[in-house]
Amino acid sequence: MSEAATHSVHPSATAGPGAKAAASTAGPGLLASLDPLLREWLPRQRWFAGKGRPVTGFTLVSATELLPVRSKLGLLHLLVRAHQPVLPTQGALPHPGDCYQLLIGVREALPPRLAPALIGHLDKGPLAGRTVYEALYDIRPAEVLLEALRTRAHIGELRFERDMRQDIPSGPVPRRVTAEQSNSSIVYGDTFILKLLRRIVSGTNPDLELPLALAREGCPRVPAPAGWLLADLGPDRESYVLGVLQPYLKGAADGWELALRELAKGQDFTAEARALGRATAEVHTALARVLPTVTLGPTQVQLMVDGMTERLELAAQAVPALQLYAPALRTAFEALADLAAEGRTWTAQRVHGDLHLGQCLRAPGGAWSLIDFEGEPSKPLAERRMPQPIARDVAGMLRSFDYAAHSVPRPVVPLRADDDSTATAADWATGCRAAYCTGYAEVSGRDPRTDPVLLRACETDKAVYEVVYEARHRPDWLPVPMAAIRRLAADEDPV
């Protein structure tokens, strides 16, 4: 990737592929003037990955004018690399810094409705005297992005592509999705949702790759991409996926919010969990048909176990509360290696990679869809694209039921829809976990519970990840994964 600013052009009023060139003010002085503002603003964003470490500097990777910055309303697309001190988990070699996608609106002054979007006022540089802000709060910049996708615009190093079989109408009113997430999304009317990735890496991104593959396979459980935004950077024109436009599932309920709502009302959720297990199995089955699968033998399993063990050791260093349980947790990984040494093999395939209730949507008719195939953003892209046992996804969903159960204060719920007896939230989670696995087996013919050693190892690895995440970002939530750590260390049967 080129680490120099690129002097690109803004589109015409329609952002079409025939846009005329215009002089850009996004020159070398731009980043120097933005630097102090970004150092304060960027770490406060939910999607900023380097929390807890100071930003020591920035490198401008790419700058593209999407609307002229000296007009009444300007729009800059920036790719900026943020430099921070290296963490021990990043190794001894210098880390290049994470690259972030920024959409910067430029105005003389902000109207009151845009006050929450303020980044700051510039008193020097090419935008001196102007105010810059997070452009996704504003209607016009969001309209520009959709129009560029609709017309397949090429603007500087940005390439807007689309599936010509899907109609993208012009004119739907955009609105920003306000829920906290690791990326940013815009909904256009009730038609499409555009997910803009914030932390950018080169290569084939599974958030576009897997939904496209599932669309070719005709899998109805994943919305088919209608358009996507790419950047072709550097002398080798490396491709970076910046965003994906997909159909908006009108009236669909977020799985996490739905589970919490039903739990708070004391409603049984096992039927939904079972249906969600069926949907997950449908997606896994389709992925196994359309993309290669591999067999994991002793060598491959040992590498997987080594990775799990290393993550546990690093986590125990970072979160002292884990140290008491680390020896017992390690036995979950060792048991998996022992099975492999005895000749046991497993099939690995492409999976979702970060499956939980928040990555699932239930349509008004009851059908479940899976979304957000980016995988765990903290992992390298190559690792996220590696074939994995399906137990990785199953373990993620099992952990999500636990999270839901611990998020509603002391509910008392029916044990089953046809049972008048009541149960604790922990019982609610156990019932959902069992129902999910049952639903999965109904479609795939394989019940994840019949491979308890693999499932325990994957769930332990996931819980360890959660402990580190919560300790770093949401300390109040730390008791949730720690409860699972205690159960897994005792090797108690969770389902």
N, C-alpha and C positions, 0 to 999 in steps of 0.2 A: 504494500500500500504506500502510495506517495504521502509523505508527511508535509507537503507544501500546500499552501492555499491555492485553490483552483479558481480562476476568474471565469465564471460561467455566465450564462445569459438568462434573463427572465423570459417567460412565455408571453405570447400575445394575450389579449383580454380573454380568449377562450382557452388558453394554455394548450393549444393544439400542436401537432407535430410540425406545422409550418411556421412556427413562431419566428419572429424576426429577432436578430441579435441586437443587443443594447449594451451600452457601457455599464460595467458593474462597479459599485463602490466597495465591494467586499474585498478590499486589498489587504496588503500585509499589516496595516495598522489596525485592522478590525479586531483581531483577537487580543491585541495589547490593550485596547480600550475596554473590551468586554471582560478581561481577566478578573479584575477585582469584584465585579458583579457576579460572575459565574462562581467564583470561590465561595461566595456566601449563599447563593441561590441553589446551586446544583446539589450539595449534600443534603438539602432539606427535602429533596424529591423522593417519593416512595420508591421509585425505580432506580435510584442511585445505589450501586452495588458496593461502594467503598466506604460505608458508614463506619465511623469510629477512627478513621485515619484522615489526617489533613491532606488537602489538595495542595501540592507543591508547584504545580504549573500546568499549562495546557499546550497542546500542539494542534494547529488547525489542519485537519486532513482534507476537508472539502468545504467549499462555500458556494452556494448556488442561489441566485435571486429568482424567486418564484413570482414575486411582485416587486416592481422597482422600489428600492428602499428610500428614494427621495420623493416618492409620491405621497399622497395623503395617507395611504396605508401601504407599507412595504412588508414583504415576507421573505425571510432568509431561511434557507435550509442549510444547516451546518452539521458536519461530522467533526467532533472534537474529541481528542484523546486527553484524558485527565491523568496526570501523573501523581502517584501517592507512594508513601513508603511501602516496601515489600513486606508481605506477611510471611511467617515461617512456612505456611502451607504452600506458598508459591515457589519455594525452592531458593537456591542460592543465587541463581542467575538473575540479572536485572529484568524487571517486568516492564513491558512497553507501556503499560497503562491501559485502562479500559476505554474503548471508543464509544461515544454516545451520540445518538441522533437528536438534534435540537431543531425545533421550528420556532423561529424568533420573529414575532411581529414587531413592526417599527411604526410609531406614530409620534406626532408632536407632543400629544398628551393623551392620557387614557381617560375614557369616559368612566363614570362610576361603576358600571356593570363589569368592567374589566379590572377593577382594582385588585382582586385576588390573584390576577395573572402577572402582576408587576414583577419584573426582574430588576429594573433600575433605570436611571437617567444618565445619559452619556454626556460628558463635558469635553471630550477630546476624541480624536480619531475621525474616520470617515463619516460617522453617524453623530458627530457632535451636535448637541442641542436636541436630540431626539430621545424618545423613551422606548425601551425595549421590553417585551413581555412574552409570556408563553402563548403562542399563537393559537393553540388548540382551544382556548377559551372563546375564540372569535369566530363568527359565522363565515365571513368572507374567506379567510385562509383555508378553512375546512372545505368550502366550495371549490376552491382552486385544486385541491388534491383530488377530489372526485372527478372533476372535469378533465384533469390530466390523465387519470386512469381511463375514463370513458373514451378519450380521443387518442390513447396510446402515445402520449407526448414523450419526446426525448429532449430533455432540458439539461444542457451541459453533460455531466456525468450521471445524471439521473435518468432512469428508463422506466416508464410507466407501461405495464403490460396488462393484457386482459384476455379472458376466455371469450371469444367472439360468439360463442353459442349462448351466452347469457346476456340479456339486455340490461344495460346500465342507463337508466333514464337520467336526464339532466334536471336539476331543480329541486330535488328533495331537500328539505330543511335539515341541516346537521345539528347534532347536539353532542356535547362531550359526555362520555361516561365518567361519572364522578367517583365510582367505587375505587378504593385503593387497589393497585395492582402493580406488577413489575413491568408493565408496558402501558401504553395509552391507547384509548379507543374512541372512535367517533361513530355514532349511529346516524344514518341518513334516512330521515322519515321512518318508515317501518319496513325498509327494503334491504339495506345493506349495513354492515358494520365493518369499519376499517380499523384493523389493529396495527399500530405503529410500534415496531420494536425499538427499544431505547438503547440497550447495550448491544452493539453491533460487532459481529465477527464475520470473517470471510468464509466462503464455502457454501455448500448446500445446507440450507436451514431446514430441519425437519418440520417446522411450523408451516412451510409451504410444500415441502417434498411429500410428506405423508398424506395430507388431505388431497393433493393432486393424484397420488397413487390410488387412494381409496375412491376418488371420483371415477377414475378409469375402470376400477373394478365394480362400480355401481353400488357401493356400500351406502345405504341411506342414513347411516348413523352419524355421519360427519358432513357438515355443510361444505359443498364444493367451492373452491376459490373462484371468484369472478374476476379478480384482478390482483396485481402484485406490483410492488415498487422495488426496484433494484438500483444499486449504484455500481458502476464499472470503474474501478479505481486503479491508479498506478500504471506503470509501463506495461505490465502483463494483463491489464484490464481485469483484475480479480473482481468477481461478482459478490456483492453483499446484498442480502435480502433485508429490506428496510420496513416492509409492511405488506399485509395481506388483506384483501377485501373479500368478505364472504356474505352470503345471504343472512339477513337478520331474522331470527326466529321469533316472530311477533307473539307476545303473550307467554313465551317460555319462562319457566321458573328456574332460577339458579339452584342447583342441587343442595348447596350448603345452606342457603337461606330457607329453602323448603324444609330441609331436615330440622333446622332449628325451630321453625314455625310449628311443625307437627309435634316436635318434642315438647315445646313449651305448652302446647294445648293438651298434652297427654295422649296424642294420637299414635296409633301403631304405624310403623314405617317399614315393616318387613316386606310388604308387597312391593313397595317402591324399590327397596334394596334388591329384591329378587329380580325385578325387571331391569334394574341397572346392571346386575351381573350378566343378564342375557345380552344386553347391549354391548357390554365390554367384550364378551366372547365373540359377538358378531364382528366387531372391529378387529380383534386379534386374528380371527379366522380369515378375514379378508386380507389383512396385511401379510399373513403367511402364504396366501395364494399369489399375491402380486409382487412380493419382494422375497429375496433369498432367505432361507433358514440355514442354520449351521448346527452341528452336533458338538456339545461341550464334553470333552473327555477330561481325564485327570489333569493334563497340563493347563487347559483353559479354565477349569474350575479352580485350580490352585491359584492362578492369576487373579481370578475374581475374589477368592478368599483373602489373598494377600492385600488386595485393595480395601476390602471391608475391614481387615485387621488394622491396616495403616490409618484408615479414617477414625477407627475407634481410639487408637493411641493418641492421635492428634487432638481428638475431641476431649479426651480425658485430661490432656494438658491444658486445654482452653477452658474447660468447665470442671472444676475440682469435684463437684457433686457426683460426677461420673466415675471417679476413681475407685470408689468402694465396689461398684458393680462390674468394672471392666473385666476381671478374671472370669466371672460367670458368663458375661456376654461373649467373651472370646470363644467359649465352648460351643456356641451356636455356629460359629464359622468353622471351627475345627471339626465338628460333626459332619459338616458338608464336605470338607476335604477328605475325611475318612471314607465317606460313601463313594466318592470319586475314585479313591485309591483302591477300593474293592471292585472297581469295574463299572460302577453306575455311570450312566451318561444322561444328559439332558438336552432337549432341543431349545435353541435360542432363535429369536426372530426379532423383527422390529416391533417395538411397543410404543405406547404413549410416552412414557418416560417420567411423567410427573402427575400421575392420576390421583385425583381426589374429588370430593363432592363439588368443589367450586369450579371444576373443569367439565361439569356435566349440566345439561339443560333438559328440562322436561317440558315437552310441548303441551298445550292445553288438552290434546287428545290422549296424553299419557305416554307418548313415545319419548325415549331418552336419546339425546345426542351427546357426543363427546367433542370437545373443542380444545384449542390451545395445545398443539403438539410440539411446542418448543423444547420440552424437557426441562430439567432443572438448570436454570440459567447459570448457576455457579460452576457447572461442569463444562469442560472443554467441548467444543462442537463435535469433534471426532468421537469422543466418548458417548455423547448423546445419540449418535447415529449408529452405535454398535448394536448388533443383535443381542438381546437379553432374554432370560427366561421370563415367561409371562407372569411368574410370581412377583416380579418387580412391580408391575402395575397392580396386581391383586393386593400386595402388601400396602401399597400407597392408599388404596381405597379402604382397607381394613383400618389403617391408622386414622383415616378421615372420619370414620364412624366413631372412633374413640374421641377425637377432637370435638365432634358435635355433642356427644354425651356429656362432656365436661364443660361445655359452654353455656348450658342452661342451669341456673341454680336449683339444685335439689328437686328435679321433677319426679313425679310418680306416674308411671305410664302403664298401659296394658301390656301384659306379657305377649299376647297375640291378639289379633283382631277378634277372634272367636272365644277369648278367655276373659273372664271377669276379674281374675287375680291381677295384682299389680306387681311392679318390679322397680328396681332402682334404675338410674341412668346407665350404670355399668351393665345391667342386664339388658337394657335397651340396645346398647352397642353390641353386646354379644349376639343378640337375636338378629340384628341387622347384618352383622358379619357372616353369620351362618346362612342367612337368606341370600346374601350376595353370592356366596360360593355355590349354593344350590342352583341359583339362576345361571351362573357361569357354566356349571356342569350340564345343565339342560341343553345348552346350545353346542358346547365344545365336546361333550362326552368325557371331559376330564375335570374332576373335582379337585381344586387346588389343595384341599385338606388331606388328600391322599398322599401328598408329598410334604409331610410336616417339617422335615429337616430343612428343605429348601425354603419353605414359607417362613419358618422361624428366622433363618439367616437373613432373608430379605427384609422382614419386618424389623429385625434388630438393627440392621444397617440404616433403615429409614428412620427409626426412632433416634438413633445416635445423631443423624443429620439434623433432626428436629430440635434436639437438645442444644446443639451449637447455634442453630438459627435463632431460637427463642432467647437464649442467653445473650446473644449479640443484639437482637432487634426488639424483642418483646419479652422482657424479663418476667412480667406478670403471668405470661403463659407457660413459663418453664415447668410448673407442676404437672401440666398435661403430658408431655412426653416422658417426664420422670416417672409418672405412674406406670407407663408402659415399660420403661426400663426395669422397674422393680419386678413387674410380672414376667418379662422376658428373661431376666436374670434367674428367676426361680423356675423357668421352663414350664410355666403353667399353660395349659391348653387354652388358647384364646377363643376358639370356635368349636 
